[in-house]
Amino acid sequence: MEKLFAYGTLKDKDIQETIFGRILTGIPDKLIGYAIQEIHIEEEFGIAQYPIITATQNPKDSISGILYEISLKELQLADTYEGIHYKRIQVELHSNEIVWVYSAKI
């Protein structure tokens, strides 16, 4: 199983049902030393804003989210959903779990 930390749209049950064909079960966790910013992505009907994590190296900064265990196939489906503007990176959560999370592709 793969571990995925979701802090944005991947926490949404409707999105999960669409991407994975099921609703995920997870546990709350935190990503320390990161903050959320917004990126603007051009979509079919205009510009949309989405959250993105940014490393700050400041231990006072944190992002609350949900830690999910998913299959490798589901992780690949999440890659497709996140698209060309995001990349998957590994980070360590407050719980000491090493997980995948999506960050801006630069």
C-alpha positions as CSV (number, residue, x, y, z in Angstrom):
1,M,0.0,0.0,0.0
2,E,1.0,3.6,-0.6
3,K,0.5,6.4,1.8
4,L,-0.9,9.7,0.6
5,F,-1.4,12.9,2.5
6,A,-4.3,15.0,1.2
7,Y,-4.7,18.7,2.1
8,G,-7.0,19.9,-0.7
9,T,-9.5,18.5,-3.2
10,L,-8.4,14.9,-2.6
11,K,-10.1,15.1,0.8
12,D,-13.5,15.7,-1.0
13,K,-15.7,12.5,-0.9
14,D,-17.2,13.3,-4.3
15,I,-13.7,13.7,-5.9
16,Q,-12.6,10.4,-4.3
17,E,-15.7,8.6,-5.6
18,T,-14.9,10.0,-9.1
19,I,-11.2,9.2,-9.1
20,F,-11.0,6.0,-7.1
21,G,-14.6,4.6,-7.4
22,R,-14.8,4.6,-3.6
23,I,-14.6,6.9,-0.6
24,L,-11.3,6.7,1.2
25,T,-10.9,6.2,5.0
26,G,-8.0,8.1,6.6
27,I,-6.6,9.6,9.7
28,P,-5.9,13.3,10.5
29,D,-2.2,14.3,10.4
30,K,0.0,17.4,10.0
31,L,2.8,18.4,7.7
32,I,5.2,20.6,9.6
33,G,7.4,23.3,8.1
34,Y,5.0,23.9,5.1
35,A,2.3,26.5,4.3
36,I,-0.5,26.5,1.8
37,Q,-0.5,29.0,-1.0
38,E,-2.7,29.2,-4.1
39,I,-1.9,28.6,-7.7
40,H,-4.0,29.7,-10.6
41,I,-4.7,27.1,-13.3
42,E,-6.3,27.9,-16.6
43,E,-9.2,25.5,-17.2
44,E,-11.8,25.0,-19.9
45,F,-14.1,27.7,-18.5
46,G,-11.5,30.2,-17.0
47,I,-8.9,30.5,-14.3
48,A,-9.4,28.4,-11.1
49,Q,-7.5,28.6,-7.9
50,Y,-6.1,25.6,-6.1
51,P,-4.1,25.1,-2.9
52,I,-0.5,24.1,-3.1
53,I,2.1,23.4,-0.4
54,T,5.3,25.4,-0.1
55,A,8.2,24.5,2.2
56,T,8.9,27.2,4.7
57,Q,11.4,25.3,7.0
58,N,9.6,27.1,9.9
59,P,8.4,24.6,12.5
60,K,5.6,26.9,13.4
61,D,4.0,26.5,10.0
62,S,1.9,23.4,9.5
63,I,-0.8,22.0,7.2
64,S,-3.6,19.9,8.5
65,G,-4.8,17.1,6.3
66,I,-5.7,13.4,6.0
67,L,-3.4,10.4,5.7
68,Y,-4.8,7.7,3.4
69,E,-3.5,4.3,2.5
70,I,-4.2,3.5,-1.2
71,S,-3.1,1.1,-3.8
72,L,-0.3,1.8,-6.3
73,K,-3.0,1.9,-9.0
74,E,-5.0,4.5,-7.0
75,L,-1.9,6.5,-6.6
76,Q,-1.4,6.6,-10.3
77,L,-5.1,7.6,-10.7
78,A,-4.4,10.5,-8.3
79,D,-1.3,11.5,-10.4
80,T,-3.6,11.7,-13.5
81,Y,-6.2,13.7,-11.5
82,E,-3.6,16.2,-10.2
83,G,-2.3,16.8,-13.8
84,I,0.6,18.7,-15.2
85,H,0.7,21.5,-12.6
86,Y,1.5,19.2,-9.7
87,K,4.2,16.7,-8.9
88,R,4.3,14.0,-6.3
89,I,7.0,14.3,-3.6
90,Q,7.7,12.4,-0.4
91,V,7.6,14.2,3.0
92,E,7.6,13.2,6.6
93,L,4.5,14.0,8.6
94,H,4.2,15.0,12.3
95,S,3.4,11.3,13.0
96,N,6.8,10.4,11.5
97,E,5.1,8.7,8.5
98,I,6.9,9.0,5.2
99,V,4.1,9.8,2.6
100,W,3.4,11.1,-0.8
101,V,2.0,14.6,-1.2
102,Y,1.3,16.8,-4.2
103,S,3.3,20.1,-4.7
104,A,3.6,22.6,-7.5
105,K,5.6,21.5,-10.5
106,I,8.2,24.2,-11.1
